[in-house]
Amino acid sequence: MDIDVIVVGGGPAGLTAAAYLRRFHRSCLVLDAGDSRARRIPESNNCPGFPHGVSGTELLRRMREQARAVDAAFESAVVDGLALVDGGFEVRAGGRRWRARKVILATGLSDRLPGDDWIEAAVGCGALRLCSICDAYEASDLAIGVYGPSEGLGGHALFLRGYSASVHALPTDDGDGGEDGDASRGAGVQWLQGGGRLAFDGQRCSYAPPGGEAVAFDTVYAYLGSDTSAGIAAAAGAGLTPEGEIIVDADQQTRLPGLYAIGDVVSGLNQISVAVGHAAIAATHAHNALPFVPRGGDGAGAR
């Protein structure tokens, strides 16, 4: 096998892993579908090293440049299969095949969003947001809507009540949110009738309850769930949690030796800084588990 490690995913986690592996003089190929969740971030203000914020696209550009600076290889591919082979793994994308001694899965999550054609514009200007841990500080004291299925919506709304006195729950169904819903109402969150319509006027989102007048918000957080490609790992023999996240050990390794998973595809806090830490752990463990290659005087030991 010519490749030491294949990294599946070109988001912050995958790009960090690639940079580490190349700096260990390990051969590394990044298979990138080009759809990192980070690209939707208008401005991240809790990413270390950017005191004035950084857009997701700019962060990805810089991290990709950093990986390329140490000659990480990239190919555009949507990976759809993974299998154990003698000495390592085979990674598949359509009719293409690659083999590597080890694989790091950094495929992340894909947020489920309303199907309207204005979604990208609303996310781009901050009228619609996807991560309160990331940017609720910027929404402090604004009129906030929290949109999604009633189950679990109360917990999200309660968290945001710590940032603003004006928080409205906008359920997509007729549920009351159970105990979390009661707790949020007790803290002052107002629940509008479920099943209404979310709209965007180019600046702000509004929610119209069935038969009622639309209410406009400075920003709306959407919690509609997410999709993951963890099934690729499960099909190869890795374990998943009941929530569908890949189970890993302290070294980010699955129960299949040599198969690692990092970032949002595993259980934990879905944050860039966490994903970067996962990447450092996995890449270092993979390097140490690969055969030792002494450095030649003429650089022949470099990979």
N, C-alpha and C positions, 0 to 999 in steps of 0.2 A: 504494500500500500504506500502510495506516494505522499498522502496527506496525513499529517499528525492529527489535526483536529478540524472538523467542520463545525462552523457556528451557523445555526439556522436562525436568522433574524437579524435585521440591520438597524434595530433601535438602540437606545442608550446602553442596554445590557449587552447586546451582541457586539456592538462596536468597542465597548470597553474590553470585553473578553478577547477580541481580535488583537487589540493593541497590546495587551499583556502577553498573549501567546507569541506574537512576533518579537517582542522584546525579550522573550525567553529563547529566541532563535528556533522557534517551532514553526513548521509550515502550517498555514491556516487558510481556509477558504470560507468566506462569508456568503451564504446563500440568502439573498434579500428579496422579499416580495415587494418592497417599496411602500408598505402601508403601515409604518410604525404608528402606534397610538400617539406618540409624541408630536407628530406632525400637525395635530389638531390644536396644539397649545398656542394660543395667541401670545401669551407672555407668562413665563414661569418666574416667580419671585422668591421661591424657596430652593432654587437650585444653587448649591454652593459655588461661590466664585463669581456670581453675577448679581452684585448688589443693586443694580438698576433693572434687573429682569432680562430675560432672553426668550425669544420665540422658539417654539419647538423646531421649526425648520432650520433656524440658525444654529441651534444646539446640535442638531443632527449633522449639519454641514461641517461644523468644527470637529465633531467627534469622528466623522468619516475621514476628514483630512488628517487627523491625528493617526488613525489606523493606517491610512495610505502612506503616511510618512515613514512607516517602518515596513512598507511593502506587503501589507495585508492584501490578499486577492479577493475580488468580489465577482459574483455572478448574479444576475437577476433570475429568480426562480421562485415558484410557489411549491414548496415541498409538500408532497402528499403521501409519502411513505417512508418507513424506516425499518430496517431489518438487521438482525445479527448475522454476520458472516465470519468466516474464519479470520481471526486476528483483528476483528473490529466490527464496523457497521457499513451497511450500504444505505445511502440516502437517495430517494427517488423524487423526481419532479416531472410528471408526465412521462415522456419516453427517455428522459435523461437519467443517468446514474453516476454517482460518485461513491468512492470508498475512502474511509478514514479509520484510523485507529481508535479515535474517540469523537464523540459528538456532544456539543453543547446546544441545547434547545433554548432559544431566547425569543420565542414567537409571540409573547405578550397576549393581550386581549384585544378584542374588537368591540367597541361600545355599540349597543343597539340604540338607534336614534329614530325619532319620528321620520316618516317617509316623505316629508314635504321637501320641495326643491329649494327652500330657503335656509335649510339647516346649516350648510357650510358658512353662509354669510352671517347667520346669527351667532354661530360659534366664533367666527373670526372677529366679531366686534364685542364679544363678551356678553351679549344679550342672553345667550344660552351657554351654560357651563356644565362641565362633566365631573369635576373633582373638587369638593368643598375643602378637603385637606390642603389641596394645592393653592387655592385662591380665595377662600372665604374671607381672608383678611381684607382683600381688595373690595369685597362686597359689604364691609362693615357699614351698618346704619342705612343700607339701601332697602328698598322694598323688594323682598325675595320671594319667589315662588319655588315650590319643590314639587316636581312632576314625576309621576310614576305609579306603579301598582300600590294599592293601599298597604299591603303586607310589606313591612320594612320601611315605609315612607315616614312613619312617625319618628323613627330613630334618626333619619337624615334631617328631618325638620327640626328636631330637638337640638341636634348639634348646631345647626345654623342659627337657632334662637340665641345662642351665645354670642352671635355677631350682630344681630339686629333685633329691634323691637317689632319689626314688621315682617313676619314670616307667614306665608300661606301654603297649606298643603293642597296640592292639585291632583287628586287621585284619578287614575284612569278607569277605576271601577267603583262599585258602590260600597266597598268595605270601609270599616271605620279605623283600621290600623291596629286593632287589638290593644294590648297593654301599652305598646309603644305609642300608639295613637292617643290613648288617654293621657299618657305622660306628657306628650307634646302639647295637647290642649290645655293641660294643667299649667304648662309653662307659658301659655299665651299664644300658641300657634293657632291660627284660624284655618279651619278645614272648609273648603268649598265643595259643593256637590260634585260627585265624581262623574266621569264619562264625558266631560266637556271637551272643547276644541282649543288647541294651542295655536296661536297665530303670531306672525312677525310683521311689523310695519316698516322694517328697514333700520329701526333704531332700538325698539323694545319689543319684548314678547308680551302677549296678553293671553288670558285664559277666559273662555266663555262657558260658564256652566250650562247644562241643558235648560233651555228656555229662559236663561238669564242674560244679563248684560256682561260684556267683557270687562275684565279687570286687568289693568296693565301693571307690569313689574319692571323694576330697573334691571333685574337679572332673574333668570330661571335656571335652577339646577335640574337636570334630567337624570332620573335613575330608572332606566328601563332594562337593566341587566347587560350582560356581555356574552360574547361567544369566544371560544378558545379552540386552539388546535391541539389540545392535550391528548385528544384521541389518537394522534399519531404515535405518541409515546406509549399509550395504553396498548395499542395494537402490537407493539414490539415487545411488550411484557412488563412495562413500568406500571407502578401502582398509582391510583388516583384516590383523592379524598372523595367523600360523598358529594362535595360541591364541585367536583370535576377538576380539581387542581392536582398537579403532579406532585407526588410525595418524594421528598429528597431528604438526605441526611445532613449532618453539619457541614459537609464539604460540597453540598449542592448536588450530590450524586444520587441517582435513582437506585432502585434495587438491581438494576442492570449495570454491572461494573463497566465504567467507561462512558456511560450515558448520563449527562448532567442536564439540569434544568434551572434556569435563572429568570429573575424578573417577575412580571405579573402572572406568568403561567404557573407559578408555584404559590403556595399559601403564604400570606403575609401582607404587609402594608404595601400597597401599589404606589410606590413613589420612585422617582428617578434615582435618588440617592441610595435607596435600598437596592434597586436593580444593579447599580454600579458596584455596590459592595458584594452582591451575589457573584457578579462577573469576576471580580478579583479573586474570590475564594475558589470558584470553579476552575478558572484558568490556571491558578497556581497548583491546585491539586492535580489537574490533568498533566501539567508539565512534570511534576514530581513522579507521577505514575508512569510516564513514558520512559523508554530506555534512555539511559544517560548517553549523551553525545559530546565527547571532549572537543574543545575548540582547537582547530588546527592553526599552526603558525601563519598559514597563508589564507586563513578564513575558511578553510575547507570544511570545518565543522559546522559552519552556519547553515541553517535550513531556510 
